Structures are given as structure tokens and as C-alpha cells.
């Protein structure tokens, strides 16, 4: 899973929180009782979030992102029926690997090409059509309460790795994992959140 000469940093979060980092591997799984309480007033639940960063010695990196989310209410449908990812096309490329909806009846519906859009970033109303800040918008089909949506993308960036990871959102996260795979020659810098119990491990992997 990890390339040669790379090291692995592992962070296990037993409480939800916000993690600011330059590089880390993290995972969090909410306790069952806490999860049930959080879902009582939730509009959606993030069943699984996986983020895998692969860095190179020149500062470039690739991100593999997978999200599996269950919609619980009409408000959740309005919020998540469109998957949006903002990027800068001067240094980033975004590729959609998977986007589908599983209905409450178990029918799996895959997104069609005409449901995938690349537009100027919505937060900048004055941006021209030629703005380098873009937004991928994927309109997922047949999203209704009790349906499950899945999105998987790959982002390639030329340089400048930095990330800020949240382990607490408006809607609960049942499981989130963040992996950083990087050459041992690079030094990782991170800042731990407060009031969260951490189990941070770092080790050198053998070549090959």
C-alpha cells in the first residue's frame, strides 16, 4: 500500500474534533451510543470518509478521496445531492472515479456524463469564465431520504502540500481515515487538536 522509502504516521482519534496538519494519518470511529445520539437530529450521516495523500520529494502530491454518506432528511438531500469540489486548475487536476446513489430499495444508479459539470467557483460571483478557480459539481441521481451516496475522486497537484482535516462536521462521521504516504526524506509537521486523546505512531517502512 505504501511506496518504497516511505514512512507511515498513524493517528487514532477516540473523540471527534478538528485536526490541523501538514501531514498525518488519522482514523476515528465514534462510539455506538454517541453515534446514535448524534444521528437523532442529523440530516445525513457520513458512513465512511477515506483520504489518502501520496507525496513526492518535489512537493507534488496525489489525493484519493472516497465518501459514503446516507441521507436522512429532505434538508440533507438539498445539501448533498450535488457533490462539489473546488480546485485551482493552474496546479490541480481532478478526476471523478465513481459517483452513484443506492436507493432505499437497493437500486444502484450511476451518475451520467451530463450530470458532471465544471464551473467557476460558486463563492466568487465575480469570477469570469476564464477564472482558474473552478468547481467540479456532480449531480447525483435520485437522492432521497434513506438513500446512500458514494463519491470517489482523484486529485493531482503540482506542488504545495498542506491540508486541514475536520473530524467533526454538522452531521456525524462514523468513520474517517486520513493517510499520508511520503518519502522518508520529507519531514512532516502537524498540530494536534486539544482535548482529544491521540495515539500517534511513526515508523520507517522497508524499501520495496
Phi, psi and omega in degrees: 000331183245141186285164185296151181064016180263154173244164188237126176247126186242133181229120179252124180255124180262348173234155179282154180183192179242129184245119175263135186204158166261329175192136179192169167238126183224155174212147179216136176227120183286147176293149186302314182296318179295320180298315180298321178295316181297326184283346184303319182247018183274151175265342177200164176227130178277101184291322181202132175230123180234129177229124181234112177263133174239113183261155173241165186295340180271005177096352177284160178205164176232136179245129172250119185240131177229131179230130174236122190222136176257132179272133183248331185224172176297321177299320177297322176299313181296326184282326190242359180298332174252120174274130183234136178222119181267139181208167177250115188284353175288334182227359182230147172233138182238131179236127177276121180263327184200139174204118183206160176239133171253116184287171179294346177266000178091004179282132181259121181243121181267142181296144179264158181305323181288353178262007179248124185231149174235113188228165172301147182304130187293334182287345179250090185292342182263001181292139179279170177296343182259010178298144180278346176272114186239170178221123171279126178238120180247115180271103183286140185280146169053040179281122179217164175307138182084353176279160180240129179249146179226133178225137179223126180226163174232128181243127176249129183234137184291320184197175172077057180287130172197141177213157180229115187251132177257132174250010173222126178234179178299328177246148190296151175248118178281325180207131174220136179227133177235125181240133171244121179247113190217150177302144181297342180286343180267139179264130179271138175238134181211161175234124182280146174288157179273156174061031177227132178283126185239147172236091186262126181230145179219133179212155177271129177268144178295151176301143179091000000 
